[in-house]
Amino acid sequence: MTTNRRNFLLGGAATAVAASSVSRVAMAALPEPVSQATPNTMPPLVPNTGRHYNPVVTLNGWTLPWRMNNGVKEFHLVAEPVVREMAPGFKAHLWGYNGQSPGPTIEVVEGDRVRMFVTNKLPERTTIHWHGQRLPNGMDGVAGLTQPAIEPGKTFVYEFIARRPGTFMYHPHADEMTQMAMGMMGFWITHPKVAHPLIAEVDRDFVFLLNAYDIEPGAYTPKIMTMLDFNLWTWNSRIFPGIDSLNVRQNDRVRIRMGNLTMTNHPMHVHGHEFFVTGTDGGPTPKSTRWPEVTTDVAVGQMRQLEFVADAEGDWAFHCHKSHHTMNAMGHAVPTMIGVEHRGVVSEINKLIPDYMVMAERGMADMTEMEMPVPDNTARMMGGEGPFGSVEMGGMFSVIKVRAGQKPGDFSDPGWYKHPAGTDAFEWTGSLAEPSRFASEGGQSMPARRKPAREIEVRIRKPTGHMEH
């Protein structure tokens, strides 16, 4: 049975009923799995049982509800094949949890005893490793080493205490190359139970995972053997323009938590603001180690938590600074045709090969405006529509929207920012002066060595053994 989160929280599911009002038989039963099909960013899940905490917002994702059972927080994760919309009109056949890839975010409080029921609906066995958690060795989730694998159709139980606050992940440790390449991963947040000297109170708290796929245009299923040459660089299995914006009030203290489960590092860059890295998967960073930055590198298997005060209104870009990671599928094998007039040739080739596409003669930006056909079930290499035209980006790219009029707790999209008069770039139509030049322009540090060219005699030895000039 599938239950959406709203019904769950309003009491539409039996598992949402307070523990004291549920019979012993019901309390002994498996918690009902809650599933989510929409790729939209869901509102924060405000806790209605257990210790209070300030909930996070999962970008293009959601938080998994729980039930309280004699003081234990019980969750039910279902590992299963899912269909994930990566961008409007583009869907992928992935593996994930509870209807989505990545799976739902788990939120608990430091000191909570947590019981995780994990049901395997995959066609092969699996486990879950609780990345970064301090727990008993037998709960660590490594198939064959710390536990038997969870066979298809079976349910295993993991139980441990969330011992330290921080940002963590979960993913399989069984046929890991296949299962993680297919999208099996999720976020885990442990909130502090009391005020923490290194963990500030924030107004907005966003989380998402960096992941990547190799899905050929027109296909639905990722290639699982790819190691480096991915063509879809994603946040929470979404690509721009399918990634939601991060909407905040002006002067909000904003926290962004990112975990990297791709095969390479990602220098994450925020426009318009400086931030501090305040946490890793090892916990909050000491204040003596923090310095202002605009870009921070997130290596493979790591988490980085950055914080800033959103004091500058506007629509500020937020993206990976590896330029190939802000491009979608079809890009890596496109021939370079800069400077070559080939439109007539392309139209003729398209009659024979409808999917044929090459780079435009003036660069790739032209491709956002060219009316070339693309294969079914894919996304263009780049291009979302912004207030001033095409935004020539794709992949790991979104926008932090800072607004003075955004209300507390309002995570809705405020639309595009209207620049105050005189604060936007404009075209210059006046005359252009000749560029000034320095009288003593420098050159290289020392001149190249110049030697007169000399003739070189080449001798060829034929198979007969005779030498010829």
N, C-alpha and C positions, 0 to 999 in steps of 0.2 A: 504493500500500500504506500502511495506517495502522498505526503502532506506538505503543503507550503508553510513557510515560516509564520505568516500572519495567523493562519488557523491554529498553528501549534501554540502560539503565544496567547491567543484568545481562548484557549481551552478546547479547540476543535479536535485535539488528539488526546487520548487517554494519558499519555506520558506527561502532559503538561499539568495534570492535576497534582495538588500537593501530596507529598508522601503520606501524610497522616490519614488521608481520606481514601487511600487505595488499599484494596485487600491484600493479604499476604500472598495469595496466588498471583495477583497482578504484579506485585512488587518483585516476585521471583522470576517473572517472565522477562524475555528479551525486550529492551526498549524499542519502541516503534521507530524504524528509520525515517528520517526526514530528508526530503529530496528537493532540489532546486533546478529548474530548467532554464530560467531566464539568464542571459549573460549581463544583465544590467548591474550596476553597483547598488546593493541593497542597503537600506538604512542601518545604523548601528543597532545591535541587539542589546537592549537595556536589560540587565539581569533582574529577574523577578523572584529568584530564590538564591540562597547562598550569600556569600559576602558581596558587598557592593563594589563596583569598579567603574572606571570611565571607559566605555567600550570603544573599540577601533572600528574603522570603516575599511572593508576589503575592496580594493579597486576592481570593478567588474566581478564581484564575488559576494560572499555572505558568511555569516557566522552560524555554526551549528548549535541548535538548542540542546538542552540536556534535561534530565530529570534528577531530582534529589532522592536518594534511597538510603535512609538511615545515616544521613550526613555525608554520603558519598555522591559525587557528581558522576552520573552515568551518561555516556555518549554512545551512539551507534554509527560506526562508519561502514559503508558498503563499498567494497572495491568492485568496479563493474565497467563494462564498455559504456561510453557516453558519446553524445554528439555535441561538439562545442562549436558555437558560432564564433569564428575568429575575427570577422568583420562583417558588416551587413552584406548578405548574399554569398558569403563564403563560410562553409561548414566543414569541419574535420571529424573523422571517426577516430576518437581517442579512447584511452582508458583513464579512469579517474575514480572519484568517490562521490556517492550520493547525488548522481546526476550531472556532475560538473568536473572539469579539469581546469585549474587545480581544484582539489577538494575544498570543503568548507573550512574556514578558520576556526580553530579551537581556542576559546578564551576561558581561562581559569584564574584563580587568585593564589598567590604564594601560600603554601600550607594546605591547600585543598587536597583531599584524597580523591583521585580520579580513577574511574573504571571505564575502559574503552572496550566495547564489543566491536569486533572486526569480522564482518561476513565477506567471504570470497565468492563473488559471482563472475570471476574471470574464467577464461578457458584453461588457465594454468595456475599453479600454486603461487602463493605470495606470502609476504609478511609486512609489518610496518616497523621501521626504525624511527625512534623519537629523537631526531637530530639535535644534539646539544643538551639533552636532559640528564640530570643525575638521578639514576634509578637502579633497582636491583639488576644484576647481570642477566637474569633470566627474562627480563622484560625489554631487553635492548633490541630485539627484533631482527637478528641476523640468522637467516635460515641455515640449519645444519650446525651452527656454532652455539647459539644460545637458545634455540627452540626448533622444534620440527616446523616445516613449512605448513602454511594453511592451505589445505587442498581445496579444489573447487567444491563449493556447496557447504563448506565447513565454517564454523564461527569460533574464533579464539577470543580470550579475554586478557587484556593487559591492565594491571592495577599498580599504581604507585602514587607517591606524594609529590606534588609540584614543589620542589624544594627551593628554587631560587627564581626571582623575577627576571624577566627578559623576553627576548624574541627568538623563537625556535622554528624548526620545520619538521615535517614528517614525510617519509617516502619509503618505498620498499627496499629491503635488502634480500631480494630473491629475484633472479634473472633481471638484475638491476638495469642492465643496458637496454633491454627491451622495454621494461615497464616504465622507467623514467623517460625514455624517448617517446613513449606513448602518452605521457602526460600525468603520471601518477605522482602526486606531490601535494603538499598543503602547508599552511602556516599554523603556528601554535604561539599564543601570547599568554605569558604568565604575568599578571599584574601584581604589584607590591601590595601587601596586606595593610601596611601602614605607610605614612609619609617616609620617603627614602631620600637621603641627602644627595644622591646622584641621579635621581629620576624626578624630573620636573613635572608639575601638572601642566597639561597642554589642552588647548581648545579643540584642535583637530588632530586625529591620530589615524594615518593611512597606512595600510600594509598591502604589499603585492610581491609576487615571485617573478624573477627573471627566468624565463625558459625559452627554448628554441626548438624548431622543428624543421625537417626537410620533407616538404610535401610538394611534389611536382604539380605545376599548373594543370588543372583539370582532374587531379586525383583527390582522394579523400583521406588516405591513410599515410602516416609518416613513414619514411624510411628509418629503420632502427639501427642500421649499420653505420650511419653517418657519424664522423667524429668531429670534423671542423667545418665542412662546407655546407652549413645550414642556409636555407633561403628564407626562413621566417623567424625573426627575432621578436620575441613577444613579452608582454607583461601580463601575467595571469592568463596565458594562452589567448591573448588578444593582440592585434596589430593595429597601428594607426591607419585609417581614421576610426577604428573600432574601439579605441581605448577611451574611457570616460575621462573628463577633466576632473581636477582636484579643486573643489570649490570651497573657498574660505572667506572669512570676514577680514577686513583690514585690521591690522594689529593683533590678529590671532597668533598665539604661539602654536606652531605647526610641527608635528613629528611625522616623518616618513620612514617606514621600516621596509627594507628590501632584502630579500634572500636570493642568492644566485645558485640555480641548479642547471645552468647551461654548461657548455664545455669550454668556455673561455671567460676572461674577465670583462667587466663593463665599467668604464669611467662615466659615472652618472653626473650630469651637469644641470644646475638650476640657473635660470636667467633672473636677473633683477634683484637678487638677494644673496647674502652670505649666510652660510649655515655652519654648524658645529657637528662633528660626528660624536654622538653621545652614547653610543652603544654598539656592541658586536654580539655574536652568538655566545661569547664568553661572559656577557653581562654589561652593565653600564661602565663607561670609560671614566677613569679618574679625571677630575677637572684640570689637573696639571698637564694632561696630554691633549687637551682640546685647543684647536686654533681655527680661525675663520677660513672657510674654503668656499669655492663655488663648484668644484668638481671633486668627487671622491671615487676611488676605484673599488669595485666589489669583485673579489676573486671567486673562483669556483668553490662552492660549498660554504661560502661565507654569508653572513648577514651584516648589513650596515644600517644604523639608525641615525638619521640626521634631523636636526631641529633648527628652526629659524623663526623670527617674528616677521609675519607677512605685513610689512609696513608700507609697501609700495603698491598702489592700485594698478591693475592692468591684467592683461592676458600674457603670462610669462611661460615661455617654452621650458620644458623639462624633458631631457632625453639622454640616451647613451651617446657619448661623444665619438664612438667609432662610427664613421660615416656609413659603412656598409650595414650597420645595424639599424639605420633609419631608412631602410629600403625593404620592400616586400619581395615576393616571389618574382621570378623571371629575370632578375637583374644580373646574376652572376655569369651567365653564358651569352649575354647580348654582345654582339660584335661592336667595336668602336668605329663609328662612321663620321666622326667630327670632321667637317670641312668637305664632305663628299655629298654632292647632290644625287639623291637616290630615290626620291619620291616616286618617280615614274616607274622605276624598276620594282619598287616594293608593290605597287598596285598590280603589276603584271604577275609577280611571284604569288601574291595573295590569291590569284585565280586558281593556282595549282595547290598552294599550301596556305589555307585560310589562317592558320595560327602563326605564320611567319612574322617576326618582328625584329627590328634592329634599332640601335640607338639613332636618335635624330641627328641631323647634320650639324646642329649648333649646340649639341649637348643633350643631356637626358631631361632637362626641364621641359623641352618641347613635347615630350611624350605625355605629359599630364594634360595637354590640350589636343593631342592628335586623336582622331576618331578611329583608332585601330581596334579591330575585334580582339577580344581576349578569350581564352578558353573558359568553358563553364567552370563554376566552383573555384574561383581564385580571386585575388585582389590585384589591382594595378600596382606597379612597383612603388608608386608614391602618389600623394595628392589627396588631401582632404580640402574641402572648400572653406576658406576663411573669409573674414569681412572684406579683404582687399584682393581676393582672388585665390588661386590654388596655393595651398601650403605644400611645398615640394619636399615632403618627408613621408616616411612610412615606418613600419616596425616599431622600435622602442621610442615612442614619442608621444607626449601628451602636453597638456597646458594646465598650469596652476592659475586659477582665476581668483584674483583678489579684489574684493568689493567692499566699499565702505558701508553699503546698505544691506549687506547680507546679514540675516538675523541669526542669533545664537541657535545652534542646532539645525539650521537650514542648510542641507547639503545639495539643494537643487541647483541646476545650471542657470546662472544669471544671464546667459546670452553673451554676445560680444561686447567688449569694453569700448566705450565711446571716448576717444581722446579729447581732452580739453583743447580749446583753440590754441594754436601756436605750439603744440607739443608733439607734432608728428613730422616725420621726414617728408620732404616735398621735392618736386622736380625743379631744378634751376633752369631758367630760360634766358638769363642774361649772357653777356659775352664772357668768354673764358680767356684769362690772361695766359701769356706764355709762361711755362714753368721756370722758376728761378733756379740757377745752378750754382753750386759752390765753385769758387775759383780753384780750389785745391782738392778736386775730387780724388779720392783714393783709388788704389788698385789692389792687386793681390800682394801678399806680404813679400814675395820675392819673384822676380821675373822667371819665366820658364827658360830652361836651358835651350839655347839655339845652336844647332849643329847643322852644317851644310849637308844637304841630301847627297847621298852617294849611290852610284849604281850598284845593284845587287844582281849577281849572276846566279841563275837558277839552273841546276843540272838535273836532268831526268834520267833515271836508270831504267832502261827497258828490260823486259824479261830475257833478252838475248845476252845481256851482260855488257853491251856496248854503251858507251857514254855519248850523249849528244848535247849540243848547245842550242 
